[in-house]
Amino acid sequence: MNGFTFDYKSPRVIFGAGSVSTLPDEVSRLGAHRVLILSTREQRILSAEITRTLEDKIAGFFDKATMHVPEAVIQEAEHVFRDVGADSVVAVGGGSTTGLAKALSMRLDVPSLVVPTTYAGSEMTTIWGITEHGLKKTGRDPRVLPKTVIYDPRLTLELPVGISVTSAMNAMAHAMEGLYSIELNPILESMCQQGICALFAAVPRLAAKPADVDARTNALFGAWMCGTALSHLGMGLHHKLCHTLGGTLNLPHAETHTVVLPHAMAYNLPYAPRARSLLETMLNTSDVPSALFGLARNAGAPISLAELGMRSDDISKVRALALRDQYPNPRPLDPAALTALLEDAFHGRKPSSMR
């Protein structure tokens, strides 16, 4: 084993069924007195139910968290935060709400606590993303990392099967790309493996029996592991494509990751032998891209970018943007191969055998 340096960053984690009951104590640990509760409109009622135990510490609610974290939404939330005299935020929901909490923590330098209700995993990362004028910018800042994350699998029981599956696929993508990151070390490799195995096994169980608490517990644990990997490891072509598709075309985040992942793996794994070997062993297959494609299709998830709203005319635009400001990647980006990848993903074809 070679030597390595590992600057580990993680929120405090409270994990397990019923753990949301610790919310008042965890808010007190923040030193918070006036909390702004963040959610999407769809989860406003759930966020109120979950946070009612905070009682007079609730300064107000902001329920306009939006996919890809638009700049306009951040500015509106900043105004509300100041108007109600808040000193911290509690985010209840998925990646959109967590992303807004991160933006506020970075802009206002205030602490956050996150209660995930999906398997996004972004709550474990120092990565932020903000969309303005049709372009999504991303970066890393330690200020965006929540102080505490409360993982209660019972809060995901009402998550629709479709969102559960795509959210899990999104989380898996973090660890799969992490396996060919140059920053990979034995600790993170183990986290990637644990996360991928937990999620890959959980997806068909969730699709068959959505109320399976054990499967949802495993999925939430997998999201934690994969999110931690994302925070510490560089990402490659898969994430570049998904950021481009989301920020430029406003395609749904988790669904886009679900569609693109098998095709990005087909593109990269022939150039990443260690990652390929690990994934083949973990998933018990000699064709990882096809296994991922089948996992999504069999669970009823989308398999084409066309069904997410992309048009064929967008392929050249996305390819051009993906070739700009490239993320580190095991395989150089070839315009012709990238076009083939996008066409396969657009039409929902089974991934071309490892190009």
CORKA-V627710 format. One line per field, one symbol per residue. psi: psi as a letter, one per 20 degrees, with the letter a starting at -180 (. if undefined). Layout:
psi = ???
This chain:
psi = pqqrponppqrppopqpiiiiigghhhhhikqhopppqrrhhjggghgghjhiidjiohrqokkpqpjmqhhhghghgggghhikqjrqppobbhggghggggghghilqqqppnqjakgiiijqjpqppppkjppqqapphhipqhqpooohhijhjpqgghgghgghgghhghghhijqijprhghggggggggggghhhghgghhnhjohgghghghgghgghhgghhiqqrbgghgghhghghgikqpfhhghgghghhhhhghhijmhggggghhggilqjngghggghggghjjqqjqhgiijqqhiighgggghhiqlqqpqhpqopgghhggghgghgikqqpppn.
